[in-house]
Structure formats: structure tokens, C-alpha cells
């Protein structure tokens, strides 16, 4: 057992052994023999390793599925489950560090153009304040209290039109700048339309059936999933509505535990959700609300096949089959809301496939950066970047600065470099464990770390409040990435600064004028040169900015 062969002297050749021979707490792992083939095993050894890894994965999957059904049986019998983190948080835990909602430039939102079109668009009346919801729509009382706890007063432009459009039963394709309050724009209608009498917290846990959420929110990254999940818990606080999150890269059991208790709203990455559907622990048969957040990013990451699999090829009701509660009325058909910072052809095709005739809501410059961000470009050499960075940090001290780099090893090195210089710095990149990434984000959000060095893993969707300054230590390779990076600052009406280091010698790898064609990044940018000779901007930005020696007002 375990492979290898016996040499007749009681020893085993080929490195084979079984888990049961190791002693200790083997648990049910003993049923999966481990085999380490001898060196030079060639294709035979490779195939054997693959088979062994597949067997271990299958066994792990079986244990997790068994765990789900065991916990569901426990909850259906009256069990209350864990009392720790993530379970029935107090108001202080959820809202204690609540960010500000009104920024110094908030009134400028009234001047941002909004494009509203589509069948029935003329019937959508903008929401001037959240108080109007109770006069115009059927809204649950708990939402009023939670909006107060979140300090929401005046809707952002996307909320102003997306919320009433969704509450009127319209599918929406929303294209808005990063940092414009999109999360609340889709959570508020979902929570308003859920039937509280049928919510998971009201009917209890059923036994023998997979978890059947009423709303599914798909997002590209686990960080964005966690952010949306937190907002869902805030807005559903002290209600029978239960929220869960499903994403990869972490232990599946805590997520399965929440699903076993029963959930109404699931925020998920497409890959892990597809996996859970395949395991039979969750079904899409009751989904009446579908949200695709950061849809362009999901397509960029190659999630389109999984998204289409979930929406079109499983048991999710079509856009015409589901039944959705709209206050005193019941609408026939699934409600679908798509949110994206850009609107390429691929997103247009997805919208046509997933929605009925939808309302188009475009806020500001589609694919553009927010006007509350002051942008500066510094021409420098690659080797001179560290010194230029310290000059910028010392010249423009802020409470929180987000520094973007191109490579994981650069992020790790730059964090150490800044720390050695006496700066409170943290890092987040793809080589870090999820726990480490969460810890870095936590220290930055709390203010313990003033500087966060990040690769593009943190560039999309993360809601990090009060980021004053974004620095592109390495410029991204296209205009969309640039927009999303600097969208971390200047959020919700606050003023922000974005500084980008441009190395002329690298222009060949970053030039992409076609991406920038027809795009606008916002109000003018200033150019500073740390070298005697100024040679211009990279190709994908040069058409968008006038070269001037003085900063914009």
C-alpha cells in the first residue's frame, strides 16, 4: 500500500508510505495513501503524482461536503452555531469605525452629467435624498435605521438614479467612475425587495436541501467580495436577512457553515461559486436578483465562461422566469444589475445576454477618472524612483498614501525600503497569504500604517476610506488600469491627489494609444520633470494631457 516496492529487508523503496503508518492524529486522511515516486520517474512518476493529488483533492472535497450537511442538520435541529467573529456582530463592531459620507467637494456631484436612456428611462425620477425612499417606495424600516448608522445622507449620482430604477423593477447597466458609491446602489434595492417573512433568519434552516439564496452578487476578487459582504451586513443589521460570502484562496468550511445556516444574499467570485454549485451545497433556483459588480474586471480576469455557466447553464431562473417582490407587487422576471467602470463591447454583449430591455445609466465620463483627483506626472529614471518617491512623500505628507507597483517582488522590496527609512508601511500582493493581505489592509484602514504598497490585486473595487494620495510608482500598461488605480482617492466627493512616475525608456512597453482613443481622464494634469530634459508622456496618456510646466489649479 502506498506504492514503491519491498527490497526483502523490511524497507520500502521509492519513498512510498501511507498516512496510517505515520501515527498521530491521521483522521480520515488515512484512507488516502501518499506516494512520493523516486527521482527520475519520468512520465510515470508525473502521472502518479497527478493521480495522488486528485485523490487528495477529492477526499478533501468529500469531507467539506459532509461538513456542510452535518452543520445543516445541526442548525435545523435548533443549534445556534458559533458566537465568534462574523456571527451577529454588534452595532459597535459593524459601524464603530464608520467612514464619513460627505466630502469637502460633495456638492460638485450635482454638476456631474448623468446619461439616462432606455425603455422607460423617462419615468425614472432622480433621488435627491434618501428620505424620499419612504415616500415613493415600500421600504423596510430596518433600512432607515441602518442608513442612519452608515451616515448616508445625500445619494451619489449613481445611487440617485440606479436605486429608483431598480425599485421600479428595471434592469440596469450602470457605468460609473470608481469610487462613486455603487455598492449601496445595488444593495439598497435588493434589501428593499426581499420578503422578510421568507428570509433565512425568519423561516429557519431547512434540512436536506442545498442553500438557496435569493440574491447573488458576483465580483472579481475576494477582497471586493469581503467589502460587499460587510456592507450587506451593515445594511441588513437587525433584520432576518442573512448574508454570506463565497470565494477561493481560503478555508471553505467557514463559508459552508454560513451556507448551512441559510443565506438570502451571497457575494461570490465566479470560480468558488461554480465549485460549490458542482458540490451540490448551493443552488441558484431561487435567485431573483443578480448583480455583476466590476463586470469589466471579471472579463479581464477570464471569468466570462464561469459567469455564463452560472447564469445560463445551471438552475438560475432566466431574466423572464423569476418572481421578484416590488413592495405590494410581484414582478415576473429576474432583476439584473450590472456595474462597470468601463463599457467595452464584451460588456455590451453580456448585458444583452443577461438582461431584458435595460436602463442605461452613465455617470460622468465613462471610463474616466473622477474630477476630484488632481493628477501629476513626474519624469524620472528607473533607478531614481526610490529617491523621487521619498521626495514626494516628504513634500506632500498625507494621512494615507497608496503606492502601486508592477511586480510582487517590487512591492515586497519597497515595503522594506520604506520601513528602513522610518515610514509606517505595509504591502499587499499576490504572493501573500489571505490572512496576511487582510492584516495589511486592516492596518492601513485603521491608520496604523500610513503607506500601503500594492500590486494591481488591490487596484479594483476595494473601498479603502480616506486615501489622500495615490502614487503610480510603476505606470500601468493601459488606460483602464490607470483609471482604476487613481480611483482609490477622491472618493465620495473628497479631494485626492494622484502622482505618476514616468520612465521614458519604458514607453515601448506601456504605449497603447488605441486604448486611450476617445477617452478622457478628467480635468488637466500637470507635468513635473526631475530631469533636465523633458521627453513627454507615454503613448496611452500623451493624447489626453497638454504638456505644461505648471500644475493645474
N, C-alpha and C positions, 0 to 999 in steps of 0.2 A: 504493500500500500504506500502511496506517495511517490512511486516511481523509483528509478535507479535500479541497481542490482546488488546481490549479495556476493561478496568475494569468498564466501566459505569460512570466514574468520569472525563472523558475527557483526561485521561492519558493513555499512551501506555506501555504495559508490554513487556518484552522480549528484550528491547533495540532496537526495530525496528524504523527506521526513513528513510526518503527519502532525497536525495540531494536537492530536490526542497524546502524542509521545512527549510533549513539552511539559506537561504537568501544569499546575496552577489553575487559574480560572479560565478555562477554554470556552465555556458556554457552548452554544450551538455551533461555534466555529469548528468544532471537531469533525463535523460532517463534511467539511471542505478540505481535502488534503492539499498541502502545499508542496510544490515541486520546483526546485531550482536546478535546471539542467546544467550539465558540465559545460565548461568552456569549449568553444568550438563546435557547439551543437548544430550550427548552421540553420537551415530552414526548418528542420525537425524540431530543434530546440525553440525556435521562434514561435512555431505553431503551437507547441505545447504550452509555452508561456501565455499565449493569447487565450487558449482554451482555459487555462487555470484562472486567469484574470476574469474571464467571462463567468466562470463558475462562482468565483468570489463575489462578483457584482450581483449575480442572480440570487445568491444566498442573502446578501445584504438587502436587496430589494424585497425579498420574501419576508425577512424579519420586520422591515419597516411597514409593509402592508399589514402583517399580522398585528403590529403595534397599533395601527390605525383602528382596526376592527375591535381590538381589546379595549381601547380607550373609548370608542363609541358605545360599546356595551356598558362600560362603567358609567358614562355620563347619562345614558338612557335609563339607567337604574337609579338615578338620583345623586350620583357622585358630583362633587363640586370642583374637583381639579385643583391645580396649583394656585397658590396665593402670591406667587412671586411676580417678578418683572413682567409686564405685558398683560397682566390679568387684573381687570377692574382697577385701573390706576385712579388715584385721587385727582381732584382738580389741581392741586399744587404740583403734582407730578406732570400733568399734561400741559398746564397753562402757566406754570410758575415762571418760566423764562420766556414768556411770550414776547415776540418782537413787536416793534412799532408798526403801525399800518399806514400812518400818514407821514410822508417825507416832505422835505423843505420845498420840493418842486412839484408837489402833488397837484396843484391847481393847473399845471401845464397839461395835464391829461385831458382837460376839456378842449384843448386845441388840437389834439391828435386826431387825424382823419380816420374815419371808420367806413369801410366799404361793406354795404349790406345788400345782398342780391339773392335771387332765387324765388321759387314759387312761394308766395305768402310772406315775403320779406317786408312788404309794405305794411303788414299788420303788426309787425314787431315794434313795440314802443320801448325805448331805452329805459333802463332802471336808473333813476337819479340817486336814490339812496336805498339801503336795504329795508328800511321801514315800509317802503311801498309794497314789498312782497306780501305782507299780510292783508293789504287792501285789494290786491289784484289777483292773488292766487291762494290756493289752500296750502298752508304751510304748517308743519308740526310745531308745537310750542317749544320743544326742546331746542330747536334750531335757533330760535330767538335768543335764548339764554347763552347758547354756545357761540353765536356771532358776537355777543357782548363780551364773552370771556376772551375771544380772539381779537377783540378791539377792532372789529371790522365796522367801518362807518360808511365810507363812500366807495361804491364799486369802481374798479378799474375799467378801462374801456372794453376789454374782452368780457368781463363779468356783466357790464352794463347791458350787453346785447345777447350774449350766449345764455345767460340764466333765464331771462324771459322767453327766449326762443325755445329752449329745451322744455321749460314748463308748459309751453303751448303745444308740446308734442312734436316738435320739428327735429329732424336730424340736422346736425350742424357740422360743417367743415370750417374749423377756426384756424386762421393763420395769424399769429401774433408774435411780437418780439419776445425773446426770452426775458423772463422776469416780470411778466405782466399780470400775474395772478390767475393762471389757467387752472390750477388745481382746484381752487374754490369754485371756479366757473363750471366744472362738471360735477363736483361732489354735492354742491348745494341742490341742484335739480334731482339728482339720484336720491338723496336722503328725503327730499320733499315728496317724492312719488312712491316711496316704499310703503307698503301696507304694514303698519306696526303690529296689527293683530296677527299677521303671519310671519313676523320677524323671528329669527332664530332664538332670540332671548325670550320671546313670548310663548312659542309653541314647544320649546324644549328640544332635546336631541332625540331623533328617531334612530332606531336600531336596524341594521341590515341593509341600509341604503347608502350610497355614496353621498358626500356633501354636495348640496345643490344650491349654489349662490344665485342671487337674483341679479347681481351686477358684477361684471368682470372688467377690470381696468388693466390693460396691457401696457407695459413700459419697458424700455430697453435695458436698464441696469438695476442691480439690486439696491444701489444707493437711492435711486429715484423711487423704486418700489417702497423702500422704508420711509421715505419722505411723504409719499402719498398716503401710505398706511397710517402714519402719525396724524396727518390732517384729517383722515377719515375718523380716527378715534376721537379727535378733538370735537369735530362737528357732530358726532353721534353720541357724545358723552351723556350719561344718564338717560339713555334710551334703550329699548330692547334690541336695537340693531347691533349686529356683531360684524367686525371686520377682521380679515385675515390677510396674510401675505405669503406668497409662494415664489421663491427664487432660488437659483442654484448657488453653488460655492460654499454652502453651509450645511450643517446637520439638518436632515429633513424632519427629524422627529418633532421638534417644537412646532413646525408648520403643520404636520399631520395631527398634532394634538389639538390645535385650534380648529382644523377642519372637522375633526371628530366631534367637537362640541357643537358644531354647526355655525355657518357663517352666511351673512347676507351679501357682503361686499368682499371680493377678492381682488387684490392687486398683485399682478404676477408678471414675471418675464416669460416670454413665449416658450422657451426651452423647458423649464421646470414644469410649467403648466401642462404642456404636452405629455411629459413624463408621468405626471400624476393622473392625467386622464387615461393613459395607457394602463396604469396600475389599477384603475377602477375605483380610486378613492375620491374622485370628484367628477361630477357630470355637469354639462352645460345646458341640460334640458330645460331649466327654469330661468335662463338668462333673459331678462327683459331690457337690460341696459348694457351696452358695450361701449367702452371708451378706449381709444388708441391715443396714448399720450406720447409726445416726441415721436410721432409716426415716421418722420423722415430719418431720424436716428436709427430706428428699428430696421428700416430698409437698408440703411448704410451698413449695418452690422450683419446683414444677411438673414434677417428673421422673417422675410416675406413668406417662404414656404411654410414655416410653423404657424404664422398668423392665419394664412389661408386654410391650413389644416384645421385649426381650432374653430374658425368661424364658419367654414363652408363644408367641411367633410366629417365633422363629428355631429353631436346631437344638439348643437345650439340652434334654437329657432331662427328662422330666416327673418329678414327685416320686415316681412309681411305676416309672419305667423304668431309671434309672441303677443302677449296681452300686457299692457302697461297701464298702471293706475295713474290718472291725472286728476287728483283731488276727487271730485264726485263722479268723474267719468272714467271709462276704461277704454284705452286706445288699442286697436288691433295692430300689432306690428312691433318688432324690436326697435328700441331707440338707440341710435348710434351717434356718438360724438367723437370726432377726430380733431386732434390738436397737433399743430406742427408749426415750427418757426419758418420753414420754407415750404414751397409748393411746387416741387418738380413734377414731371409727367407721371412718374411712378406713383406718387401720392394721389394724383388725379384719377388714375386708373383704379387704385384701391378704393377711393371714395365712391366711384361709380359702381364697383362690385359689391360693396358692403351696405350702401345706403339707398333709401328711396330718394325722391327729389329732395335735395337738402338745401339748407340756408347757408350761404357763403358769408363768413364774417372775416374780413381782413382789417387788421388794426395797424395803423401806421404804414411804414414801408415794409412790404412783405419781403422777408429775407434780410431786413436791415437791422442795424443796431439801434438801441434806444437813444433818443436825443438828449437824455440826461447824462450821457457819458462823454466826457472831454477826452479826446484821443490825441496822443502824441507819439511820434516816431523818432527814434534815435538811431542814427547811422553809426555803426561801430564795427570793430573787427571781432572775429570769433574768440580769440584769446583774451581780448579786452573786456568781454562781457562781465566777468565777476567784479572787476573794478568799477565798471559803469553801474552795475547793479547796486553796489554799496553807495555810490554817489547819489543815485536816485533815492534810495531808502533814507539816506541822511538828509537829503534836500527836501524830501516830501514825506515827513513822518506821518503815519496814519495808524489808526487802531487795528486795522486788519488789511493785510495785503495777500492776494492770491497770485502765485507765480507759476506760470505754465511753461513746461519744458517738453521736448520732443521724445526723450527716451527715459526709460526707467532708471538706468544707471546714472543719468544726469540728475534725476530727482533725488536719488539717494546721496550722491556726492554733494549737491548743492545744499541739501538739508544739513549735512555735516559741516560744510564750509560756513554757512551762516551761524550755526551753533557755536563753532570755534571762535567766530568774531563777536560773540556775545548776544546774538539775536535769538529770541524765543521762536524757534522754527520747528515745524512738523512737516511730514511728507505723506503723500498718498499716491500709490502707483500699483500696477498690475501684479507685481511680484510679492506684494504684501498679503498676509492672511486677512480675511474679512474682519476678524477681531481687531487687528492692528489698524486697518483702514478706518474702522468705526471709532477707534480710540483717537486717531489723529484728527478726524472730523470733529469729534467731541471737544478736544482741547482747543481747536480753532474757534468753534462756535462759542465756547464759554469764555474765550479771551485769554486763556492760559498760554496759548501760542498766538503770537501776533502775525506770523508768516506761515503760509501753507504752500509748499512746493508740490505741484501736481502735474501728472500727465493728463491726457485727454479723458482718462477714466472718470475724472471729476468735472469735465467741461460741459456736460449736458444735464439740465434738469435739476441739479442739486440746488436746494433752497438754503443757502448759507446767508443768514441775515447780516446786515451791516458791513458788507465787504466794501471798503472805501476805494481800494486801488487794485487793478488787475495789471500784471506785468507779463507780457509775452517775451520771456527770456529767449525762447525759440519761436519764431513765427510758424504758424500752421501752414499747411500746404494748399488750402483753398479758402474761399471767402466764407463759406458756411461755418467752418470751424472757427474762423476769426470772429464772426458774429456771435457764436455761442460762447466763446471764451469770454469776450468782454461783456457779455450779458450777465456775468456774475455780479457786476457792480451796476450802480444806477438803477436799482430795482425798486418797484412800487413807488416811483416818483422821487426817490432820493438822488442826489447828485453823486456822480462817480468819476473816477479817472482811469484811463487805460494807457499804458505805456508799452510800446513795442520796440524791441531791438531788431534792427535790420542789418544783416551782414551781406554786402553787395556780392561777395564771392559765391554766396549760396543762392543767388537769384535763379539760376538754372533749375534748381530742384523745387523752387517754390513758385515759379512763374506759372500762372494759369489765368490768362486774360479772359478766356471764354467763360469761366465760372463767374467772373465779375461783370460780364456784359449785361447791361440793363439793370444792374443792382445799384443801390445807394446805401452807403454805410451810415449816413446821418449828417449832422452839421459838420463843417470843415474840420480838418485835422491839422495840427501844427507839426513842423519838421524841425528837429534839432540834430546837429551833427557834432559828434565828439571827435571828428577827424577834420583836418584842414580842407579836404576835398569832398564835397557832397556829390554823390553819383546817382541819386534818385531812389524811387521806391520799387519794390518787387512788382513783377508784371501784373499779378492779380489785384494789386491795390493802386497801381500808378494811374489808372484811368479815373479813379474816384476822388483823388485828393490833389488840390493845387499845391505846388511846392512853394512854401513861403518860409521865411526865416523867423517870423514872429508867431507866437501862439495865438490861437483863435480866442476871441473874447469870451 
